[in-house]
Amino acid sequence: MASFSVVSNIASANAQANLSTTSTGLNKALNRLSSGYRINYSGDDAAGLAVANQHRNDVAILNQGIRNANDGLSELQIKDGALNNVSTLLDRLATLATQAASSSNGVDVSKLSDEYAAVLDEIDREATVAGLDADSDFSVFVSAEATAADGAVTDTIGAADTSTLGLTTTSFSDASEAQDALAEVTAAISNLGDVQNTVGTLENRLQFAVGLAQSQVVNKKAADSRIRDANVAEESANMSKFNILTQAGIAALSQANQASSSVLGLLR
């Protein structure tokens, strides 16, 4: 048998509880739609948030790594340009030495020797300006790996000054000495090629590393988005559902409150 009471309105209490749940759902849907995120608080998805934060951190590291690599490429290109100049200067040394090595062409060997010495000075000057006057360690940290061995592009760039290239002859007074100088220039071209090979290899490695890092950035952003971002279509549907339920709940609560007042009719 049904019980009639004006003290406890169970129907109203149920309506209020359901209305509170509906209001929470509506607020969550509105929060997600307005922020664009599915996870706005740790309680929304604590485990997912930890994974998403790791992806976001990796993206920050990779983006800085790409900038590091581009800075490294700029440095290598400076050295590469200087090496190309040194190569041209070696061609000039070879020309001068070859011209002086012929004893029957009537050339003034002393003038050729003076220019030869000037070109040697220019090689040393350009090597110093480009940081090629001594061996140098090159290291660029690119990826999100935890260790330098896995995340860095490293090598040692050799010097390209006259001493390192083996150009010990600074002048010549006759054809025989000029021929000796020419032999040094020939060997120096090979030595310079070793330095250029190292620089070129590093440039290629950095370009490949940048390509990989950019691909990783895209994929990690996508992974982060799948966890963190709100599904707008789903949340729009939830908002519509909870809006309707809220209106229905308010109407039901009104009816429940009116039902209690009808019990007063029994007292008339």
C-alpha positions, 0 to 999 in steps of 0.5 A: 500500500502506498504511503502518503507523507508531507515530511519526506518527499521521496520522489522529490529527493530522487528527482534532485539526485538525478538532476544533480547527476545530469548537471554534472554531466552537462558541466563536463560536456560544456567544459570539454567543448569550451576547452577543446580537451577531454582531460581537463582535470587529473580525475578525468583520466589520470593514467591517460594524462600521464601518457599524454604528458610524456608525449608532450614532453617528447615533442618539446625535446624534439622541437629543440633538437630540430633547432639544435640540428639546424644550428649545427648545420649552419656551423657546418656550412660555414666550415664547408664554405671555408674548405671550398675556399681552401680547395681553390687556394690549393689549386692556385698553389699547384698552379704556381708550383707547376709554373715554377717547376719548369726551368726553361720557361723564363719565369721569375721564380722569386715572384712566384714564390712570393705569391705562393707564400701569400696564398699559404698565409691566406689558407691559415687566415681562413682556417682560423676564421672558420675554426679549422685551425685545430681539430674540434669535437662536433656534437649536436643533440637531436632526438628525445633519447635519454643518452647522448650516444643514442640522441647525439650526432658526433664526430671530430672535424680535422684541422685544415691549416697549412701545417695540418695539411702538410704544406711545410714548404713556404718558398722555393728558389728553383725548379727542383724546390718548386717540384717538391712544393707541388708534391706537398700540394698534391698530398694536401688536396687529399688531406683536405678531402678527408676533412671535407668528407667528415663535414659532408657526412655530418651535414647529411647525418643532421639532415636525416636526423631532422627528417626523423625528428620532424616525423616523430613530432607529428606522430607524438602530437597525434598520439597526445591528441588522441588521448588529451583532445575532446571528441567534439561530435561526442561531446556535442551529443552529450551536451544535447542529451544532458540539456534535455535531461536537465529540462526533464529533471526540472519538470519532474522535480516540479511535479514531485513537489506538487504531489506532496501538496496534494496530500493536504486535500486529505485534511479538508 
